[in-house]
Structures are given as structure tokens and as C-alpha cells.
Amino acid sequence: MDITNFIINQAKETLTEAEPAEDVNPNRKVPASPEGMAIAYVSLLIMAIFPIFFGSFRSVKHHESKKASGETPELMSKKDALVFPLIASAALLGLYIFFKIFSMDNLNVLITGYFFCLGVFALCHLLSPLISSLVPSGIPNTRFQLTFKEDDEDVIDYKFCAHDIVCLLCCSAFGSWYIFQKHWIANNLIGLAFAINGVELLHINNVMTSCILLCGLFLYDIFWVFGTNVMVTVARSFNAPIKLVFPQDLLERGISGSNFAMLGLGDIVLPGIFIALLLRFDKSLNRKSHFYFNATMLAYFVGLLVTVGVMHTFNHAQPALLYLVPACLGTPLFLALIRGDFSALIAYSDYPTEEKEASEKEVTTKSSETKSSKQTKNTDGSKSKTN
């Protein structure tokens, strides 16, 4: 009997050792359920629409204030729009090489510090009115001015108040949460601040420049996603709030989820600045409607749906601009052609006077260079005849 019990206990111990150990790694990715994926993608769609909508209306106020003060923002010329995808490609390839050569941890420390500063100022710009309204009346709103001069010329002349300092401290505390925790909620809030500020402050003056820029980025996105693994590698390695993320395993692990669906900020801001231009165009028509803005917002939403659908179907990263650029450019141009606004849309410019002056300067510069070259040739010819 003792021998029988011994054999049975030995068999139980052997079976226990043979069983696989339970994976207790908290960072293990939980496979996404269909419900979790649906929640993640719907959340990303909402987060993409939000900064474009609010950033566009903020851009209208920003341009009205600029015009009222007589200031003119830096305008992107057609040449700048043409060169921009090449500059973006060089920057992307440079980051890829850096990640391959140098330690990713050390680079991410530098990148995190850089984006911490940018994120704090982006949040301050966005939340300053709200935080100022919540500051207790007991705190006096003392005004300050920071000035740096070089040879009696103002290098920096910045005015701020005590409420701005309170806002900076609050946003710095929030940025510190992102630095130490790298939580996806902190990442998204800073990313949304970047996106709203980008749509509000980045400026494209007319539709033709927008078409050149977006068509160039259309080719850029296709090449770097389908032609190489550079874009995907950098997006996954770049530990900074340059993308919006949402956990697909939210139902299983709550806010501690780690299996993220993501959307780059470039896929929001770049179409967003064009949609903001359309809102300003709607305002210039004085029709008391935002027809082209609303239609293009709907087209952008449909383009995102197609992007998500194709990505889910083929289980492969997709260049979102492949679907967003045709939707965002084709919709307003086609509708303007039907409604008889095509020529007005193409001719529209936020700052037509400055654009003409810039083009005239380019023509003058070219003509002066041509004249100087001719004079040089004539001088050289006369010298040769004298000799």
C-alpha cells in the first residue's frame, strides 16, 4: 500500500512539473477581442475628429486677431510645399539610422525631455483661459515682462502674468506624469494639445499650395510605409506623444492595457490645416453656412473608416494619407465645381497682398540676377575686344 501511494504521489509531481507555468508578466499583450478592437478604433476616430474641429474654429479667431493687429504669419510658398516631403523624408530616415546605430533608451531620454517642454507649452496655450478662470481671486494677477536685449535691440520681449505662472506649474505637473509613467492617457492629452495647436497655428495660405503639399505627402506616406519598414519602425520606437493610442485590451486589463491601436498626429494635423483653410473660405463667402468645411470633415471621417477597415482586413500597417488625401482634396474640389465655386475656391487666399508681394520679389530678384549676369558677360566681352 505504501509503495502504491508513493508511485501515485510521484506521478502527480511529474504531471505538475510538466504543466506550463502561468504567464504572470504584466506587460504581456493580451489578444484583442472584437469588442475591444471596436472600442479602440471608435475612440481613435473620435480623437482624430476632435482636434480638427476645434482647431479649425480656433484658426479662424487666430487669423482674425492677426489681421486686426496688422501682423502677417509666415506663409508657406508653393516651393516650400514642394520641398517639404523631401525634408520630412530626410528627417524620418535620420531618425531611423539613429535608432539603428545608437542606444534607443538614451535617445528616448533626450526625445522625452524635448517633447516634455513642447508638451507643457502646448498645454499652456490650450488651457490657459480655463486655468485662469479657475485661479482663486485671492491670487493677484500681477503682470511681468521678460526682456533680453542685444545692442539696444529686443531679442526677447515676452509679457505674462501671475495666472500664466499658475498655468505653467499645472501643465508642468501633468507633463511630469507623462515623463515618469508614460501612461497612454497622458500621451493622448499631450498629443491632442499638439494637434489642436497645429491646426490652429500652422498656416497654408491657399488651396493650390495645399494641393501641392498634400499630394507630395501622399507619395511620401505610400513610399515609406509600403516601400520600406522605416515608417513603422520609427513609429514603434519613437517614445514620444507624436501619435494617439488606445488599448485594444481595455475590456480585459482596463486602463493598464498594452495592446495599442495607434494613429499618427501627422494624419490629423496635415489634413486638418487644409480643412481649417476651407472653414476660412466658408467664412469669406458670407453664406452663413460651413458647407465645404462640413463636407470635407465627413470625407475625412470616411477616409479614416476606410483606413481602419483595410488595416483590419489585411492586418498590415496602412499609410493613412493614401485614403485621406483623395477624400479631403477631391470632395471640396468636386463640390465646388458642381456649385459654381471652383474659381473662387482656387483664387481664395488668406493674405493675397503678401502673397503677391512675395511673388513680385521673386520675379524682381530673378530679373536683377539676369541683368547682372548679362552685364558681366558684356564687360568680359569688351575686355576681350580691348585685349
Summary of the structure (lengths in Angstrom):
residues: 387
radius of gyration: 28.0
end to end distance: 127.2
largest distance: 128.6
contacts: 1105
relative contact order: 0.13
helix: 74%
strand: 7%
